[in-house]
Amino acid sequence: MLEADNLKETLTPCGPGSIPSGTLFDVPTRQERLKELELKMGEKDFWNSTEAAQKIVGELKALKAVIVPYLDLARRIDDLGPCTNWPSRPTTPTR
């Protein structure tokens, strides 16, 4: 497993024409959907329909399975920023 300290040596920045991972994973849209689902889960009658609630919980888990590792890796790469010559990661995906 790669340590954060070794990322600089094993990863290369995106070259011209590369698809930034933010566009590929569409993290901002997924984060917004995650917030919507969390709000739904906070409603008092959320569990009145077990089947509907389970679908929402499943979608929430699937979103977190993509978002959490992505954000963790992005944070680790950003932490390496000052000790590398990499350009800083864009905060919003480019399309």
ChimeraX commands (.cxc) that place a marker at each C-alpha (Angstrom):
marker #1 position 0.00,0.00,0.00 radius 0.5
marker #1 position 1.31,3.45,-0.87 radius 0.5
marker #1 position 2.19,5.84,1.88 radius 0.5
marker #1 position 1.40,9.54,1.43 radius 0.5
marker #1 position 5.14,10.28,1.44 radius 0.5
marker #1 position 5.65,8.06,-1.61 radius 0.5
marker #1 position 2.86,9.59,-3.71 radius 0.5
marker #1 position 5.16,12.23,-5.14 radius 0.5
marker #1 position 7.42,9.56,-6.58 radius 0.5
marker #1 position 4.66,7.31,-7.96 radius 0.5
marker #1 position 2.11,9.74,-9.39 radius 0.5
marker #1 position 2.47,12.20,-12.23 radius 0.5
marker #1 position 0.29,15.25,-12.76 radius 0.5
marker #1 position -2.33,15.21,-15.53 radius 0.5
marker #1 position -0.98,16.22,-18.87 radius 0.5
marker #1 position -2.74,18.24,-21.54 radius 0.5
marker #1 position -5.88,16.50,-22.68 radius 0.5
marker #1 position -6.18,14.39,-19.52 radius 0.5
marker #1 position -9.50,14.19,-17.76 radius 0.5
marker #1 position -9.16,15.58,-14.22 radius 0.5
marker #1 position -10.45,13.09,-11.67 radius 0.5
marker #1 position -12.83,15.73,-10.30 radius 0.5
marker #1 position -14.69,15.63,-13.60 radius 0.5
marker #1 position -14.60,11.85,-13.76 radius 0.5
marker #1 position -15.99,11.39,-10.25 radius 0.5
marker #1 position -18.13,14.57,-10.30 radius 0.5
marker #1 position -17.47,15.01,-6.58 radius 0.5
marker #1 position -19.34,18.34,-6.08 radius 0.5
marker #1 position -22.56,16.88,-7.50 radius 0.5
marker #1 position -22.16,13.73,-5.42 radius 0.5
marker #1 position -21.50,15.79,-2.29 radius 0.5
marker #1 position -24.68,17.77,-2.91 radius 0.5
marker #1 position -26.66,14.56,-3.34 radius 0.5
marker #1 position -25.11,13.22,-0.13 radius 0.5
marker #1 position -26.34,16.32,1.74 radius 0.5
marker #1 position -29.84,15.84,0.29 radius 0.5
marker #1 position -29.95,12.21,1.43 radius 0.5
marker #1 position -28.69,13.09,4.90 radius 0.5
marker #1 position -31.45,15.69,5.21 radius 0.5
marker #1 position -34.04,13.09,4.16 radius 0.5
marker #1 position -32.69,10.67,6.73 radius 0.5
marker #1 position -33.15,13.33,9.40 radius 0.5
marker #1 position -36.88,13.66,8.72 radius 0.5
marker #1 position -39.12,12.31,11.47 radius 0.5
marker #1 position -41.04,9.93,9.18 radius 0.5
marker #1 position -37.96,8.60,7.36 radius 0.5
marker #1 position -38.40,4.99,8.51 radius 0.5
marker #1 position -42.17,4.87,7.88 radius 0.5
marker #1 position -41.41,3.18,4.57 radius 0.5
marker #1 position -38.67,0.67,5.26 radius 0.5
marker #1 position -38.16,-0.13,1.59 radius 0.5
marker #1 position -37.74,3.52,0.59 radius 0.5
marker #1 position -35.47,4.15,3.58 radius 0.5
marker #1 position -33.25,1.21,2.66 radius 0.5
marker #1 position -32.87,2.52,-0.90 radius 0.5
marker #1 position -31.78,5.90,0.44 radius 0.5
marker #1 position -29.34,4.32,2.90 radius 0.5
marker #1 position -27.91,2.19,0.07 radius 0.5
marker #1 position -27.45,5.22,-2.17 radius 0.5
marker #1 position -25.83,7.11,0.70 radius 0.5
marker #1 position -23.36,4.26,1.30 radius 0.5
marker #1 position -22.52,4.08,-2.40 radius 0.5
marker #1 position -21.86,7.81,-2.56 radius 0.5
marker #1 position -19.65,7.70,0.52 radius 0.5
marker #1 position -17.72,4.78,-0.97 radius 0.5
marker #1 position -16.64,7.10,-3.80 radius 0.5
marker #1 position -16.45,10.47,-2.06 radius 0.5
marker #1 position -14.58,9.61,1.14 radius 0.5
marker #1 position -11.56,7.88,-0.48 radius 0.5
marker #1 position -11.39,10.56,-3.20 radius 0.5
marker #1 position -11.38,13.41,-0.67 radius 0.5
marker #1 position -8.86,11.61,1.52 radius 0.5
marker #1 position -6.47,11.13,-1.40 radius 0.5
marker #1 position -7.00,14.73,-2.57 radius 0.5
marker #1 position -6.19,15.97,0.95 radius 0.5
marker #1 position -3.02,13.87,1.07 radius 0.5
marker #1 position -1.91,15.18,-2.32 radius 0.5
marker #1 position -2.65,18.75,-1.25 radius 0.5
marker #1 position -0.60,18.17,1.90 radius 0.5
marker #1 position 2.33,17.21,-0.35 radius 0.5
marker #1 position 1.87,20.36,-2.47 radius 0.5
marker #1 position 4.41,22.57,-0.71 radius 0.5
marker #1 position 7.14,19.94,-1.10 radius 0.5
marker #1 position 6.53,19.28,-4.79 radius 0.5
marker #1 position 6.64,21.18,-8.05 radius 0.5
marker #1 position 3.11,20.04,-8.93 radius 0.5
marker #1 position 0.58,22.69,-9.81 radius 0.5
marker #1 position -2.09,23.05,-7.17 radius 0.5
marker #1 position -5.21,20.93,-7.67 radius 0.5
marker #1 position -8.20,22.89,-9.02 radius 0.5
marker #1 position -10.95,23.35,-6.46 radius 0.5
marker #1 position -13.69,22.89,-9.04 radius 0.5
marker #1 position -13.53,20.42,-11.90 radius 0.5
marker #1 position -12.97,21.76,-15.38 radius 0.5
marker #1 position -15.18,20.49,-18.17 radius 0.5
marker link #1:1,2 radius 0.2
marker link #1:2,3 radius 0.2
marker link #1:3,4 radius 0.2
marker link #1:4,5 radius 0.2
marker link #1:5,6 radius 0.2
marker link #1:6,7 radius 0.2
marker link #1:7,8 radius 0.2
marker link #1:8,9 radius 0.2
marker link #1:9,10 radius 0.2
marker link #1:10,11 radius 0.2
marker link #1:11,12 radius 0.2
marker link #1:12,13 radius 0.2
marker link #1:13,14 radius 0.2
marker link #1:14,15 radius 0.2
marker link #1:15,16 radius 0.2
marker link #1:16,17 radius 0.2
marker link #1:17,18 radius 0.2
marker link #1:18,19 radius 0.2
marker link #1:19,20 radius 0.2
marker link #1:20,21 radius 0.2
marker link #1:21,22 radius 0.2
marker link #1:22,23 radius 0.2
marker link #1:23,24 radius 0.2
marker link #1:24,25 radius 0.2
marker link #1:25,26 radius 0.2
marker link #1:26,27 radius 0.2
marker link #1:27,28 radius 0.2
marker link #1:28,29 radius 0.2
marker link #1:29,30 radius 0.2
marker link #1:30,31 radius 0.2
marker link #1:31,32 radius 0.2
marker link #1:32,33 radius 0.2
marker link #1:33,34 radius 0.2
marker link #1:34,35 radius 0.2
marker link #1:35,36 radius 0.2
marker link #1:36,37 radius 0.2
marker link #1:37,38 radius 0.2
marker link #1:38,39 radius 0.2
marker link #1:39,40 radius 0.2
marker link #1:40,41 radius 0.2
marker link #1:41,42 radius 0.2
marker link #1:42,43 radius 0.2
marker link #1:43,44 radius 0.2
marker link #1:44,45 radius 0.2
marker link #1:45,46 radius 0.2
marker link #1:46,47 radius 0.2
marker link #1:47,48 radius 0.2
marker link #1:48,49 radius 0.2
marker link #1:49,50 radius 0.2
marker link #1:50,51 radius 0.2
marker link #1:51,52 radius 0.2
marker link #1:52,53 radius 0.2
marker link #1:53,54 radius 0.2
marker link #1:54,55 radius 0.2
marker link #1:55,56 radius 0.2
marker link #1:56,57 radius 0.2
marker link #1:57,58 radius 0.2
marker link #1:58,59 radius 0.2
marker link #1:59,60 radius 0.2
marker link #1:60,61 radius 0.2
marker link #1:61,62 radius 0.2
marker link #1:62,63 radius 0.2
marker link #1:63,64 radius 0.2
marker link #1:64,65 radius 0.2
marker link #1:65,66 radius 0.2
marker link #1:66,67 radius 0.2
marker link #1:67,68 radius 0.2
marker link #1:68,69 radius 0.2
marker link #1:69,70 radius 0.2
marker link #1:70,71 radius 0.2
marker link #1:71,72 radius 0.2
marker link #1:72,73 radius 0.2
marker link #1:73,74 radius 0.2
marker link #1:74,75 radius 0.2
marker link #1:75,76 radius 0.2
marker link #1:76,77 radius 0.2
marker link #1:77,78 radius 0.2
marker link #1:78,79 radius 0.2
marker link #1:79,80 radius 0.2
marker link #1:80,81 radius 0.2
marker link #1:81,82 radius 0.2
marker link #1:82,83 radius 0.2
marker link #1:83,84 radius 0.2
marker link #1:84,85 radius 0.2
marker link #1:85,86 radius 0.2
marker link #1:86,87 radius 0.2
marker link #1:87,88 radius 0.2
marker link #1:88,89 radius 0.2
marker link #1:89,90 radius 0.2
marker link #1:90,91 radius 0.2
marker link #1:91,92 radius 0.2
marker link #1:92,93 radius 0.2
marker link #1:93,94 radius 0.2
marker link #1:94,95 radius 0.2
view
